[in-house]
């Protein structure tokens, strides 16, 4: 079917529509020319209609025979078991469609804040973004913040107002909300006719009186001014103000250029269930949004860190691609979704896999040479074999042993590294453990596979509490991680997080360590006396020797210090390490035969325990330095909440862009769920970063 026939089928019902919906369901789409590729990420808050819009476009172009359902878990985008369970997208997915002779890779991204990592990966793979806004609901703060991020990199954007078939839908109100949130350059390109009878082009006028002329003219003036403001033709404004009728072809050409440059943002009305606006949207995707040739690829460097010249989107150029998503298939093994920025990936070719810069999250730096055995064009979770993937396109590679999300794919003979995208910091910890010893072993094996697929997950084995801590983006993210581990057969449970406290002496004390054993043969003899006093916070540990007359030889003085240090690590009261004390060795006795290094280590440990029994032991809790970024209207609420968390506010700064940064010191125990609670307190607009500051006395 021709592109025109496909678009006509998208508009309505009848034979043409049914023909399109029964289209080639098994064919793999493989691009031959970067100019005929569009990579478009669908973004917006959860429930705005992104996945159903993808379904409608797939059905309209014949890629699937009929639309799936989110409630039934049958959509192309949401095949992950956690997505079906939670009734929302939790991972990005790619669904290509063919519009005319152009391959359009639709990248459906999650809208919930917990899955920001998947969203950022989707934007990395895309050359433009569709902001999907519900005609029924409002626009959340996270979507507004995302618009600002796209503005910084001049990413072309189109606003799609969805769900116009809903009884409470209001297109005019939705456009007004978009302009308040995104700016005055957001203007409707089409208006919906009453009763969803079709769309009317604002530039073209209202044929047949579907929409009142006054409505069209009211929208046409701002649209013309917006196009003229972005036009390279400086005479257009004078001609327009002079009352001249501007040629439609020139206006459309200027509009398409402005959209591709990221300077103008058209609004498109749609309804996925009825097909309203799909044909017009597909025209805009192919005609106005940029091809990969029009976007600058990310920076690249050699393995030793030398910066390379800018990559070009050239199928015959140096191979450079990036893994934007990793999954583990029970039959295919590790499956990697790859955006190719330069060169061409081919079956049965050797490649280099390189990953750097995520060691702090449990992803160690790695380099490996591997061979591509199978290459696929992904359609959601389905994979269709293709022989190659050119620059600008997206493909999937199976059975890669070492690749992780964020890794660079390059030629084995000319390896390179692509600068990684900005990964959000996971700030909500959960502690997990296997139910049995065998489950602990299974957990250790499975957690690596899960972490390889998710760079927003950070693994930590706490050296003090020995707990396995999974640092997640929020509760929904944690639930997905736990589901994936359980689906791999791991029986696990979450447990309370043990805050790594410290112990210290609240005052001076003396201790007598006597380790004397005689049971026949060589015995053990060591006696030492110590004095302990507290140091200032952060003072660490000091050991001094005030032995006179050689009561304890110098070699055994060192042994006493070793014993004291060992006991400090074990703790003297609640089992937490002892810090910030000064220990002075003041006396002791030795035996010419039975004294030994081991005996004096034991005596030193005993002396510290005896001193602790005679003194008041103070528990110390960790405190973090926290920087919280929030819009101005939430500053008061956040400060009030911090006071309830035993936090100390040290001041405020103007945040980058709009908003305020609050500088505070907060006990770690009060930050366990702060990632979730701050989000609720600020309607999803607040975020924070933290770093360990010091330990302070724990209140009674």
C-alpha angles and dihedrals in degrees: 000000000000123000089252091053091049092052092047089051090052091056100060151337134284132083096320092051094048090047090055093048090053092049130135100311098174104045120112116227113226121178120222100187130035089222088065095056130090121184109196127176118208109215135173142108121308111280096022092120105259098136094046091049088055089049091051093050092047091050093044092055095043096249088126129023096230140358120271129221131244093212090053093043092236102123120119093234099051107053095129110108090229090054090052091047096047094039092230139083115275099172137034118257135187124225116176123205131185115232107183102312095331123102110219115196106205108203109198111201131191116261099203116099094233090069098052089127091064089046093053090048089053091051090049090056093045134081095198139014135228110209104207112205123182116236087215104045133047131251117268125223093249091060091050090051090049090053088056091052091052089048091058092058094037092238110177112247139193123190115221116195105207138191095041088153090066115108092236096045116132115182096185092051090047091053090049091052090049092052091049091049102036106024142258094295089075104097134160117255093188136024123215116240117232113275091021089280091152142288130293119211111233091212094044100047131232113301115207093005094279089149124028113263090234091060093049094046091047090057095038097063097058090041093054092047091049092051093046092049090058096040122111089216104093092192095064095082093051091047091048094049089047090061096251116153104240117221111258094221092057092048092050091048092050090046092054092048092049092050092048091051092051094243100110129041120201122203117225122195115218144167114195097198095053098032092240111166097000096117093049091046092053090051090053093047093055100034104039109024117082128257119230088264090067096054127075112241118230120273119274136200139184121260090263092055101259111147115242127212115268115291118241126215091243121141089210094047132096111306114253126158138151133221106235098173137016128196133173115231117194090226105028098037118213111009117195126198107215132193108206112214099174138008126010131287114218137185116261093020129130118242139179121236116204131177126178140161104037100087090116088064096051094268105119120208110266143176126190141161115228140168127239108230098168133022123192144186105228123223102181105297093341118097124205118193119245129175096225146001120215131210112290095028133102125231142162128241122198133205098026107155102201109023120120133180109284095028123134121239113206142149115293091227094048107029121185142167127235118216107258122240123249108282117204115239116247108228107170114086127203125182119220135183137176117257092231137016092263089050089054089056091047090048092053091053097044100043091066092056092049092047091050089062096046121049090181089067115087121196123209132175101200108226093209102044097024089222122145104237122196111200107208138178094243145312096299091050091049090051091053092049092050091047091053092051092049091047087059090058098261115145106208143151136205118240135190114280113247110222108227099239127181132218129221139168115263092201145000121298141168128225134196117205116196118176108171122152128166118175103148126295120025109005136193123249128173132141125176137167122208139181120214128199132171124253128209117278109287092020092124116196133325127186123191134178122223097167114143128197096016095282087156120026117238092250091059092045086065089049091055090052091051090052093049091049092049091051090048090059091051094046131231103236119013099013097261124125117273117235141174101033137128117217121196121192106217106167150345147147136248137197121226092228110018101043115102143159092261093049094053092046088056091046091051091052091048091049092054092049091050091050089051091052090056096044138061111259117212121207116219125205127204117256124197132207106236130196112194121192115201139153114267095255092062099049095096094048092048093049091049090050091050091056088056089054094055088254126154117217111216098184146295136262135191107264123226106279110352127348139047135279115219115204114207146152114230132175112251091234089065093052100059093102099016093113089064097037095048089052091053092045094053101035091252096306101102126086135168144193128211141195132185112265110172145302119271133186113284113236116246 
